[in-house]
Amino acid sequence: MASTWRTLAASLSAGALLLTVFGCSPVDSTSSSSAQPSTTSSPSATTTPEPSQTAEEQQSTADMIGQAPEGAQDNALTVLNTLAVKGRAPKTGYSRDQFGAAWADVDHNGCDTRNDILNRDLTDKTYKANTHDCVVASGVLQDPYTGTRIDFVRGQDTSTAVQIDHVVALSDAWQKGAQQLTEDERRNLANDPYNLLAVDGPSNQRKSDGDAATWLPANTGFRCEYVARQIGVKQKYRLWVTQAEHDAMANVLATCPAQTIPADGGVITPVQAEQQQAQTVEPQPTQEVPAPQPTQEPAPQPAQQDTNVYYKNCAAVRAAGKAPLYQGQPGYSSKLDRDGDGIACE
């Protein structure tokens, strides 16, 4: 009997020792998890992707690597506030010739800039024969400035219905920093697709060289994109804005605070041009499409010209900064308009 009591006492002592070491809490899912083998916290487990970061965490990560979240730097209002605000410089010394020959082939694709933009902005296009699909003969423009459809037909009396607008007018650019640009930079600015839109001709004439403080498109739905493109051009070419212009742009963007500056193309560098030409496939002959016939044959009308203005040739027109000349403008002459489309010295 004494031996039995000694055995029992030893068992109770061992049990007490175990409770002292491991505690006496009931076993639950938490304690069970903590008691799992150490392999669950091995180094490989730390590489498991975490749930998607919150916006605050993304911003914190971006700050750590010195880079704003993607797209934030393209916000039009943000970029506007980086532009210098100064007074308008005098127009002294300005001429169209300061920006190189009108519609130069800056991307070296064998087609002038005017037709490049018509090709880009028009749909349902046909082309003048034997021009390798360069010279647009007809097409449809969904005009951004008026929001209307314009049926373009190339011709002496019809070409001016669609004109190519410098979104930042060249004389406006001249008075806001372009005087300090190099010749090549000014030529690029004048021919940069980023600064060009095919638009309603009369709207382009009314705009003239106005900035956002003096002219905005009649199509209010396009104003945010229009102002954003002007801001993008001014940032690209290091141009400034006047205070009135800045305020007008800010007022437009207040209606569309998420508007970004356009990210589409621009002047292509010579290296890029060579690469594109190397990849270009020789165009296959296309079926000849008959040129659209006018519904009514207009009787030829003599152009109203100022006979006091005369240009011997297109070189003289460009030297005067007047290229291209449209039919009816002072100095226009049919001898300067070789293809008879109403636009001389293109």
C-alpha positions in Angstrom: 0.0 0.0 0.0 2.8 2.4 0.8 4.3 1.7 -2.5 1.0 2.6 -4.3 0.8 6.0 -2.4 4.4 6.8 -3.4 3.6 6.1 -7.1 0.4 8.3 -7.0 2.3 11.2 -5.3 5.0 11.1 -8.0 2.4 11.3 -10.8 0.7 14.4 -9.1 4.1 16.1 -8.8 4.8 15.6 -12.5 1.5 17.0 -13.5 2.1 20.1 -11.4 5.4 20.6 -13.1 3.8 20.5 -16.6 1.1 23.1 -15.6 3.9 25.3 -14.4 5.7 25.2 -17.7 2.9 25.4 -20.2 0.2 27.2 -18.4 -3.4 26.1 -17.9 -5.5 28.1 -20.4 -8.0 26.0 -22.3 -6.9 25.0 -25.8 -8.6 27.1 -28.6 -7.9 28.0 -32.2 -5.6 30.8 -31.1 -3.5 28.8 -28.8 -3.5 26.0 -31.2 -2.2 28.2 -34.0 0.5 29.6 -31.7 1.6 26.1 -30.9 2.1 25.1 -34.5 5.6 24.1 -35.6 7.9 26.9 -36.5 7.8 26.0 -40.2 4.7 28.2 -40.6 6.8 31.3 -40.1 9.6 30.3 -42.4 11.2 32.9 -44.7 9.3 31.7 -47.7 6.0 32.6 -46.0 7.0 36.3 -45.9 6.9 36.6 -49.7 3.1 35.9 -49.8 1.5 39.0 -51.5 -0.3 41.3 -49.2 -3.8 42.6 -50.0 -4.1 45.6 -52.4 -2.7 48.8 -50.9 -4.9 51.6 -49.9 -4.6 55.0 -51.7 -2.7 56.3 -48.6 -0.3 53.4 -48.7 0.3 53.8 -52.5 1.1 57.5 -51.9 3.4 56.6 -49.1 5.2 54.1 -51.3 5.4 56.7 -54.1 6.9 59.2 -51.8 9.5 56.8 -50.7 10.8 56.2 -54.2 10.5 59.9 -55.1 7.8 59.5 -57.7 4.2 60.6 -57.7 1.4 58.0 -58.5 1.0 57.3 -62.2 -0.9 60.0 -64.0 -0.8 62.5 -61.2 1.8 64.7 -62.9 -0.4 64.9 -66.1 -3.3 66.6 -64.4 -4.0 69.7 -66.5 -4.5 72.1 -63.5 -1.4 70.8 -61.8 0.7 71.4 -65.0 -1.0 74.8 -65.5 0.3 75.9 -62.0 3.9 75.0 -63.0 3.8 77.4 -66.0 5.4 80.8 -65.5 2.9 83.7 -65.4 4.3 86.9 -67.1 3.1 89.8 -69.2 2.8 89.5 -72.9 6.0 90.5 -74.7 5.9 92.9 -77.6 5.2 91.4 -81.0 8.2 93.1 -82.5 10.1 91.0 -85.0 7.3 88.4 -85.4 6.7 86.9 -88.8 5.4 83.5 -89.9 8.9 82.9 -91.4 10.3 82.9 -87.9 8.8 79.4 -87.5 10.2 78.0 -90.8 8.5 77.2 -94.1 4.7 76.6 -93.7 3.8 72.9 -93.4 7.3 71.5 -93.6 7.7 67.7 -93.7 9.4 67.5 -90.3 8.7 63.8 -89.8 10.3 63.0 -93.2 7.4 60.8 -94.3 7.1 62.4 -97.8 3.9 64.2 -96.9 3.5 67.9 -95.8 2.1 68.6 -92.3 -1.2 69.9 -93.5 -2.1 66.6 -95.2 -0.7 64.7 -92.3 -3.2 66.3 -90.0 -6.1 65.9 -92.5 -5.1 62.2 -92.7 -5.2 62.0 -88.9 -8.4 63.9 -88.1 -10.7 63.0 -91.1 -12.5 59.8 -91.7 -13.9 58.2 -94.9 -11.0 59.7 -96.8 -10.1 59.6 -100.5 -6.8 60.7 -102.0 -5.6 62.6 -105.0 -4.3 60.2 -107.6 -0.5 59.5 -107.7 0.2 61.0 -104.3 0.8 57.7 -102.4 -2.2 58.4 -100.2 -0.8 61.7 -99.1 -3.0 64.5 -100.5 -6.5 64.1 -99.1 -9.1 64.7 -101.8 -12.2 64.3 -99.6 -13.2 63.2 -96.1 -15.4 63.8 -93.1 -14.5 66.0 -90.1 -16.3 65.8 -86.8 -15.3 69.3 -86.0 -14.2 69.7 -82.3 -14.7 73.5 -82.3 -18.4 73.5 -83.3 -19.4 69.9 -82.7 -20.7 69.6 -86.2 -20.0 67.4 -89.2 -18.1 68.9 -92.1 -17.8 67.2 -95.5 -14.4 68.2 -96.8 -13.8 68.3 -100.6 -10.5 69.5 -101.8 -10.9 72.3 -104.4 -10.4 76.0 -105.1 -13.7 77.0 -103.5 -14.1 74.2 -100.9 -10.7 73.5 -99.2 -11.0 76.4 -96.8 -14.0 74.8 -95.1 -11.5 72.8 -93.1 -8.3 74.5 -91.9 -5.4 73.4 -89.7 -5.3 75.4 -86.5 -2.3 76.0 -84.3 -3.9 75.3 -80.9 -1.3 77.7 -79.4 -1.2 80.4 -82.1 2.3 81.2 -83.4 2.2 84.9 -82.7 0.8 84.2 -79.2 3.8 81.8 -78.7 6.2 84.5 -80.0 5.0 86.9 -77.4 5.2 84.3 -74.6 8.7 82.8 -74.9 9.2 81.5 -78.4 11.6 84.3 -79.2 14.0 82.5 -77.0 13.6 79.2 -78.8 16.0 78.0 -81.4 15.1 77.9 -85.1 14.6 74.2 -85.0 12.4 74.4 -81.9 10.2 77.1 -83.5 9.9 75.0 -86.7 8.9 72.0 -84.7 6.3 74.0 -82.7 4.7 75.2 -86.0 4.5 71.7 -87.4 4.0 69.6 -84.2 0.9 67.4 -84.5 0.5 67.9 -80.8 -0.2 71.6 -81.5 -2.4 71.1 -84.6 -6.1 70.3 -85.2 -8.2 70.1 -88.3 -11.1 72.4 -87.6 -14.0 74.4 -89.0 -12.4 77.2 -91.2 -14.6 80.1 -90.0 -14.0 79.2 -86.4 -10.2 79.2 -87.0 -10.5 82.6 -88.7 -12.4 84.0 -85.7 -9.9 82.7 -83.2 -7.0 84.3 -85.1 -4.1 84.5 -82.6 -6.3 84.6 -79.5 -5.4 82.8 -76.3 -7.8 81.2 -73.8 -8.6 84.6 -72.3 -10.0 85.9 -75.6 -11.3 82.9 -77.4 -12.7 79.4 -76.6 -14.5 76.9 -78.9 -18.2 77.3 -79.3 -18.5 73.6 -78.5 -18.4 73.8 -74.6 -17.9 70.0 -74.4 -14.5 70.4 -76.0 -13.2 73.3 -73.9 -11.6 71.2 -71.2 -9.6 69.2 -73.7 -8.8 72.3 -75.8 -7.4 74.2 -72.7 -5.5 71.1 -71.6 -3.8 70.8 -75.0 -2.7 74.4 -74.9 -1.2 73.8 -71.4 0.6 70.7 -72.7 2.0 72.6 -75.7 3.2 75.5 -73.4 4.8 73.1 -71.0 6.5 71.2 -73.9 8.0 74.3 -75.5 8.7 76.2 -72.2 6.2 79.0 -73.0 4.5 81.2 -70.4 0.9 82.4 -69.8 -0.5 85.8 -68.9 -2.4 86.2 -65.6 -5.7 86.6 -67.6 -4.9 83.5 -69.6 -4.1 81.5 -66.5 -7.3 82.5 -64.8 -9.4 81.7 -67.9 -7.8 78.2 -68.1 -8.3 77.6 -64.4 -12.0 78.6 -64.7 -12.5 76.0 -67.5 -10.7 73.3 -65.6 -12.7 73.9 -62.5 -15.6 72.2 -64.4 -13.4 69.1 -65.1 -10.8 68.8 -62.3 -9.7 65.4 -63.4 -8.7 66.6 -66.9 -5.2 65.5 -68.0 -3.0 67.0 -70.7 -3.1 65.0 -73.9 -0.5 62.3 -74.2 -0.8 61.7 -77.9 2.1 62.1 -80.4 4.2 65.0 -81.4 7.2 65.9 -83.4 9.1 62.7 -84.2 12.9 62.8 -83.8 15.0 62.0 -86.9 16.0 58.6 -85.3 12.4 57.7 -84.8 11.6 58.8 -88.4 14.3 56.5 -89.8 13.0 53.6 -87.7 9.5 54.2 -89.0 10.6 54.4 -92.6 12.5 51.1 -92.2 9.3 49.4 -91.0 7.0 51.0 -93.6 5.6 48.5 -96.1 5.4 49.7 -99.7 1.7 50.7 -100.1 -0.3 48.4 -102.4 -2.2 49.9 -105.3 -5.7 50.7 -104.3 -8.8 50.8 -106.4 -9.2 54.1 -108.0 -12.0 55.9 -106.2 -13.8 58.5 -108.3 -13.7 62.0 -106.9 -17.0 63.1 -105.5 -19.0 65.3 -107.9 -20.4 68.6 -106.6 -24.2 68.6 -106.5 -24.2 72.0 -108.2 -21.5 73.3 -110.5 -20.6 76.7 -109.1 -20.0 79.4 -111.5 -16.4 80.6 -111.2 -16.2 83.8 -109.2 -13.3 86.2 -109.5 -11.4 86.3 -106.2 -11.7 89.7 -104.4 -8.1 90.8 -104.0 -6.3 93.8 -102.9 -4.5 94.7 -106.0 -1.9 96.8 -104.0 -0.4 93.5 -102.7 1.6 91.5 -105.2 4.0 88.5 -104.7 6.4 87.4 -107.4 6.5 83.9 -106.2 6.0 81.7 -103.1 9.4 82.5 -101.8 8.3 86.2 -101.6 5.1 85.1 -99.8 7.0 83.1 -97.2 9.5 85.9 -96.7 6.5 88.2 -95.9 5.2 85.6 -93.4 1.9 85.2 -95.3 2.1 81.5 -96.4 -0.2 79.8 -96.9 -2.4 82.3 -98.8 -6.1 81.5 -99.1 -8.2 82.6 -102.1 -9.6 86.1 -101.4 -6.7 87.1 -99.2 -4.4 90.0 -100.3 -1.7 88.8 -102.7 -3.4 85.5 -103.6 -2.9 84.6 -107.3 -3.8 81.5 -109.2 -0.3 81.3 -110.5 0.8 80.7 -106.9 -1.8 78.0 -106.4 -0.4 75.2 -108.6 -3.1 72.6 -107.7 -6.0 75.0 -107.9 -7.4 74.1 -104.5 -7.7 77.7 -103.3 -4.6 77.5 -101.1 -1.4 79.0 -102.5 2.1 78.4 -101.3 1.2 75.4 -99.0 
